[in-house]
Amino acid sequence: MSIKKVTQHPSQNEGLIFERSQTGRVGYRLPRLDVDETPIDEIVPAELRRDDELEGVPEVSEVDVIRHFTRISTWNYSIDLGMYPLGSCTMKYNSRLNEKVARIGGFTGLHPLAPEEESQGALELMYRLQEDLADITGLPGVSLQPAAGAQGEMTGVMLIRAFLDQRDGEASRDRRVMLIPDSAHGTNPASAALAGFTVKTVRSNSKGLTDMDHLRELCDQGGVAGLMLTNPNTVGIFETNIREICDVIHGAGGLVYMDGANMNALVGVARPGDMGVDVIHLNLHKTFSTPHGGGGPGCGPCCCTEELAEFLPVPRIEKAGDRYRLNYDLPNSIGRVKAFFGNFGMMIRALSYIYTHGADGLKEATETAVLNARYVANELKDTFHMPYESDCMHEAIFSHKHQTRKGVHTLDIAKRLIDYGFHPPTIYFPLVVEGAMLIEPTESVGRADLDAFVEAMKDIDREAQEDPQLVIDAPHSTRIGRLDEAAAARKPVLRWQPDMEATAKSAS
Ligand SMILES: *Cc1c(COP(=O)(O)O)cnc(C)c1O
């Protein structure tokens, strides 16, 4: 790793906060005590006090702290700064109004252990969100409890397992195969395995769709508990045979789980419940505009058919007359999957998003998301290789095939995009496409931004043909160039130590 000397922007030369430290510098000064000092023993018990000197803490002033963190915050790319075309992640703009609503005192001040009669508003909000999600998916049973997509998946396949155990009794043990297409998100096989299933992979055909013959063949082998399908799938293509796929699985005695992370292509237009899907999870932190990334809280509601509803996690929120209550007394439930009720703040934002859009607005958002992706697909189809001919839905997929002749790969293109001021798209996913670039603009970008992105991609291709080294060495505008990502993941250095700088210098 080399740290380039960049002079364009002062914030780029920011060191560590430890390097700013000056002995004796403080961020505040308190007036002299005009009362007697309370002995430390009366405040902190002896066994909880440290007996060594506090060392190695940076000694800095308030302005040092503010400037340091403000400067490094400008190195982050954020959804508020520009287009964030990460395929499969639906990085749409998060409206400030949602934030405002989530900060209403009655919501933020409510304790999760407050009794039902004092939490009616919050329970009503969750109930209404459940109703709306049921409407949007066409699946009436809803739990808002899962904390994110992957947990929603696990909840979903646990429902399938509970259903099969009840339906088949002892024989359910022989039904433990979960079919998952080769284009699936990596969390799908992980969720299936955690819930006790064995995974078998279904091939995709040359059009990027589920290979129906292979699906039938796997079903004929028996033991099929279900299928975990993403639709539109992870190459952004709508599974046109979705009804038939569901029929085949149901015919084999299994259930269909849909990974709903790509619902941004369907909301207001098509309902998984109408397609024959039995259970789905949604990512409120993608489709319903609640903030995500950086490990922040998510919300991955699980929606299912009437038949599966009795297995949903407890407590269930129920309406009796005009009151709302929590029902813990559901003997067939898979139990709890998350403390309390899930990430309530995300639910407020999602409902705010739904209400501010209304049914028409949600449909329009979906249509715009698809239009934007198709626009990018169309504008770039002569420049970058498109692995599939089918029209894409909310995300467009390309590969580096036209650039590799010059030694330029997907990673180089992604890094060069940073120099052009764009966050790179999702790269090398899905695995079925070699050198994949998965671009999801979402509905929150206008024509001018789309054009700027398309122009940047075309410029990068031109550079790749004429001066490939420029792309291969990118990024050029950042403080740090290419990181050793494998080393960063395997041997993360998470703690600063006084002799670190010397070690880094001698190593480079
Ligand atoms: C994002 C995503 C997930 C996982 O969601 P998390 O909230 O990150 O756990 C699962 N499947 C697909 C297709 C996704 O895009």
The ligand as an ORCA input file, in Angstrom:
! r2SCAN-3c Opt
* xyz 0 1
  C     -29.414     -7.304      0.461
  C     -29.871     -8.642      0.092
  C     -30.050     -9.651      1.063
  C     -29.637     -9.503      2.518
  O     -30.166     -8.431      3.192
  P     -29.437     -7.883      4.526
  O     -30.353     -6.867      5.056
  O     -28.126     -7.330      4.072
  O     -29.249     -9.037      5.448
  C     -30.559    -10.859      0.665
  N     -30.847    -11.101     -0.617
  C     -30.664    -10.182     -1.590
  C     -31.032    -10.529     -3.015
  C     -30.170     -8.920     -1.272
  O     -29.978     -8.024     -2.226
*
